[in-house]
Amino acid sequence: MFDIALQKMLKPIVHKIGQALASLGISANMISIAGALLVIPVCGAILYGHYSLALCFILLNRTIDGLDGAVAQINGPTQFGGYLDSLADFFFYAAIPLAFAWAEPDNAKWAALLLASFMVTGVSFLAFAAIASDKKAPDQERGPKAFLYTIGMMEGTETIITFTLMCLFPAYFAWIAIAASLLCALTTAQRLKMAADILS
């Protein structure tokens, strides 16, 4: 929902950093892998109740996620790069709720609800991208991408907000997970309607 606006605001800064990284020979794929590896300290911090530290690693992960896209746009996006970026993203999205479930068993059923919501929303995103790769969809403002992106109420920015709130207010994990799951359901409905309009 807020991804495009946030990307426009941060684009000049991210592009400059991306140029610097590209000039050093650092590839977008290397950055994606580095971001994925940050999942390990994030989960460790959550498991031991160090939520402020976990939040720092979460924000660092998302910063890196923006930088791999900037480097990819400079060097030219590749299909494998898009695949690797998405794989790293979903690994990250799945690991955080799982870590909260392991840290506090009372969170388990709400973490399961959120993970199921992420799965369905992810399918609504990736299946459309695979099937409608030759169709025109409302992703033109995002710039060059390895594959088709679709809009929704629950996108990357909203997911970061969700995880931030969980780290700041871990006692309210259940309510935050429920709210995020509802946004995921609304996003899936949005994409279902769009798919019906475009693919029917």
N, C-alpha and C positions, 0 to 999 in steps of 0.2 A: 504494500500500500504506500509506504514512504520511500521505497528503494530508489525510484527515479529521482525524486527531489533531493535525497541525500547524496546520491552519486553526482548530480549536477553541482551541488555545493562543494563537495570535496574533490571534484575532478582535477582542478588545476594543481593542487598539492600532490595528489596521488600520482598524477602524470609526471611531475618533476622527479619524484622519488623513483618512479618506474623507469624513467630515462637513465637515472644514475645507476640503478641496478642492472639495466640492460647493458650499459656501457662497461660494466665490470664483468660481463659475460655470464651473469646469473640469469638462468632461464625461468620462464613462468612455471615449468614443471618442477623445478627445484624448489621454488617458493611454495607451490601447492603441497609438496611432500613435507616441507618444514612445518607448514601449518597443521598438517595432519598429525605430525609427531607431537605437537603441543597438546593434543588430546590427553596424552599420558599424564603430564603434570596437572592438568585441569582436574581430571578424575581423582588423582591422588590427593589433591588439596580438598576436594569435596568429601572424599571418604574420611579424611581426618578432621573435618569440620573447619578447615581454614578457608572460609568462604570469600574473604577479601582477596586472598591470594588467588583463589580460583577465578574470581572476576577479572583480575589483572591478566591472567593467562587467556581467558575468554576474549577479552578486548584485543589482546595481542594477536590471537588467532584470526579474528575478524579483520584486523588491520592487514595482516598478511594475505588474507583472502582477497582483499581489494587490490593489493599490490601485484598478485599474480595476473589479475586481469589487465592491469595497466601495462605490465611487461609484455603480455600476450598481444595487446593492441599495437605496441611498438614493433614487435618482431613479426606480427601476423599470427592470428589465432589458428590453432590446428584442431582437428577432430579429437586426437588423443588428449590434447591439453584440456579441451572441454570435458572430456570423459573423466580425466584425472581430477579436475577441479570439482566436478559434481560428486565424484566418489568421496573426496576428502570432506566436502560439505556434509554429506549425509552420514558419514562416519562420525563427524563432530556432533551433528544434531541428535544422533542416536545415543552417543556416549554420555552426554550430560544428564538426561533423565535417568539413565541406567545407573549412573554414579550416585544420584540422589536416592534411588531405590535401595542400593546396597548400603548407603550410609545410614538410612533410617527405614526399617521395614514397613512402617506405617505409610510411607510414601509409595510403596510398591504398586498398589492398584491404580493410583493416579498417574504414576510414571508409565504404567502399561497403557492407560487411556491415551496419554499424550503420544507415546510411541506409535500406537495404532493410528492416531490422527495424522502424525507425521508421515506414516507409510502411505495412507490413502491420498494425502495431499501430494506427496512425492510422485505417486503413480499418475495423478491427474496432471502433473507438470511434465513428467518425462514421457508418458505415453503419447500425450498430445504432440510434444516436440518430435517424437519419432514418426508419428503418422502424418503430421501436418507440416513436414519440413518444406514442402513446396507451396504452402499456403501463406497468404498475407495475414499476419496477426498483430495485435497492438503491442509490439515490443520494439518499435523502430527508434524510440528515444534512448535506448540503452547503448547504442553504438554496435560495432561489430561483435558478434558472438559466434561461438563454434556451432551452436544450434539454436533453435527457436525458443524464445522465452515468452511466458505468458504472465499476465498480471494476476494479482489476488490480494485479499485482505491480509493474509499471513505470508509474508515474504521474509527475506533475510533480516531486514531491520527489525521487524516485529519479533522475530525469533531471538535476536540479540537482546531486545528489551525484556522478553520473557525470561531468558537465562540471567540477565542482570537482576531482575526483581527476585528471582529464586535465591540468588546469592546474597542479596541485601536483606531479604525477609524469608529465610529458610523455613520458619515456623508456618508460613502461609503457602507452602509448596502446593498443597492440594488445590487451593482456590486459584492459584496462578496457572496450574496445569489445566484445570477445568476451563478457565477463560481462554487459554491458548488453544485448547481442543475445539472450543466453539468457533474460534476464528478460522481454524483449519477446516471445519465443516462448511463454513460460509465460503471459504476460498474454493473448496472442491465444488460446491454448487455453482459458483461463478464460472469456473472452468468447464463444468459440465454443460452449462448453457452456451458458452462460447463454442465448445466443440460441436454441440448440436447445430448451432447456427452456421458454422464454417464447413463441417464435414458431412452434414446430411445431404 
